[in-house]
Amino acid sequence: MKRLTIDADYLSDILKSLLAIPSPTGYTDPIVRFVTGELEKLGLSVELTRRGAIRAVRRGVDSRGARAVVSHVDTLGAQVKYLKSNGRLELVPIGTWSARFAEGARATIFTEKGSYRGTILPLKASGHTFNNEIDELPIGWRYVELRVDALTRDEADLDRLGIEIGDIVAIDPQPEFLENGFIVSRHLDNKAGVALMLAALKAMQDENVETPVASHWLFTIAEEVGVGASSIVAPEVASLVSIDNGTSAPGQNSSEFGVTIAMADQTGPFDWHLTKKLVDVCKVNDIRYQKDVFRYYRSDSASAVEAGADVRTALIAFGVDASHGYERIHMHALRSIAEMITAYLTSDVEIKRDFQQSGPMTGFTRQPTGKAKQELSTDVESEKIDDPAHPHHAGHA
């Protein structure tokens, strides 16, 4: 097991480059080409599925029982629902996000004739016209519209521009990289995951480290709509670690610092053995970590299992404040996860039975079922009596 040093400048620069490329689900060809080029610069050969999911394999001592790490290149966005008589566009969201975070966003509409710029506005946007009604308008996609920065007085003008129902709309990320390490931007879910994966791969290539089994570097194109890693996991992969955002919010244990290890999401618990392995990697390498459980969340891991992949799954997250909204992360979490990936991929394989897709009971895993040992003080009763809350305490006599 070898924790490698991560090139923080590369990590930051590649994240800026990724954020600059619009990639809402359904319009990911440009970012697929960019990530493919970066993987090739790092020395790996790349395979693409028909629609553009990416697989790059780094050889290990053994090709069996491969380990895979996955992030998604697609982001939230919107789509043209209707050409309105006032020359504006009704929208529907791509992925699950609230229209309250769309209000005021600058955006790009992609058409067959070319792209146009615009702004998403509430239906009643002018206080000089609507007075207090602008604060009484409900929140929802029915109550916003896209104002196109072109001569669009009516539906006919929109039609002349070549804007059609179904056209994809990309939302500007508006990134800020602060000197204190905070990064504020839309689409950090999951451009940050892609960036830290590339940074981890760069560290491994720079050091020319050997791994016990092959590592598959996977990048999916439709995670935000639930498809994710459904068609990219090869049969030789035994374990799949998803890298995505964690929700650092009230009632959650995720953090914008260190590694957040998800124990479960809305699809159920992650693999007990793989999750324990990742925790141990953090402990041995002195990498800060915390655990969390997500109730309204799913990742590429769920898509892979639902598609029939017989793999152990886990989810490693960087804490995001206001996920799917105006997101914020910290570089410490990205660097920590990248370091953890390098340590995990270079660590020994304990479950050799996973080299085969199926087999006898021999070598099958065990989960602890024995009773925990408890050591109680011999004067526990006197300790109870000394407790001011105990009914027999002197103060209650």
C-alpha positions, 0 to 999 in steps of 0.5 A: 500500500503506497499513498502517493503525493498529489499534484495539487496544481494539476488537480486545480487546473484540470478541474478548471478545464472540465468546468469550462466544458458544458456537459449536461446529460445528453450533450457530453461529446465535447467533454468525452473527447477532452477526458479521452485526450487527457487519459491518452496524455497520461499513457493509457489506451481508451475504449468508448461505448457507443454513446461515449462512456469511457474505459481506460485500463491500467495494467496490474500484476494480475488481470483478474479481480480488477479494481474499478474507480468511476466518476461521471462527466455529465451534469445537471442541465435543462431542455426546451419544453415549449416555444412560448408566444412571448419569444421565450422558452419553457424548460424542463430540468435534466436531472433532479434540481430545483428551479430556485437555483435556476433563477438568474442563471446564465445559460447556453442553448445548443441547436443544430444551427449553433448555440445561443446565450440566455438567462433563466428568469422568473415569469415575473422578474421586474419589481418595477412592473410587478411590485410585490408579486415578484416575491409571491410567485411560486417556485417551480419550473413552470414559473421560470422561462429562458430569455434568449439573447437574440431577437425573439419577439414571438414563437416565429422568431424562435423558429427562425433561429432554429430553436426547437423543442428538445434542445439542450440547455447548459447552465454556466458554472460560474466557478471561483477558486479561492486562495483558502482552498474553497471552490465555489461553482455549479457542476462540482458534482461531478467534475470534481470527481473526474478531476481527482481521478485524473490527478490520482492516475497522474500520480501513479503514472509519474511514480510508475507504481505497480498494482496487484491487479489491473485498475479500470478508470471509468467515466460515465455520461448519464449518471444524473438521470440514473443510467450511470455505470450500467454498461461500462463495467467489464466482467473481470472487475470485482470491485467498483468504487464510485467517486461522487459528492457527499452532502455536508448539510444538517443531519449529515456527517459528510465534510468538506474536508477529508474523505467521506465514506458512504455506508449506504444510500437509498439503494441500500448498504454498500459492500461491507468488506470493500467499505471496511477495506477503504476505511482501513486504507485511510487509517493506515495512511493517516488520511482523515475520514468520516462515514455517512449515510444518504437517504435521497441519493444514488450513484454509479454503483447502484446503476452497475448493480441494477444492470447485473454487474456482480461487483462489490461496490462502495461510494467515496465522497467529497463533501459538497455544501448545497449540492445540486445548487450553488455548490462549494467544496474544499481542495483538502477533500479532493486531494485526500480522496485522490491520495486514498485512491492511490493507496487503495489501488496499490494495496494487497488483495485479501479476497482472492476468491473474487478473481473468479465470478463464481465458485465454491464456498472455499475462500468465501468471506466472513463477517463478524457475528460474535458478541462484543467484549465489555469491560465494566468497572468493579465499582460500577454500582458506586459510580452509579450512586455518585451520579447526581442523576441517580435516584439514590444520590446523597442529594436526593436522600 
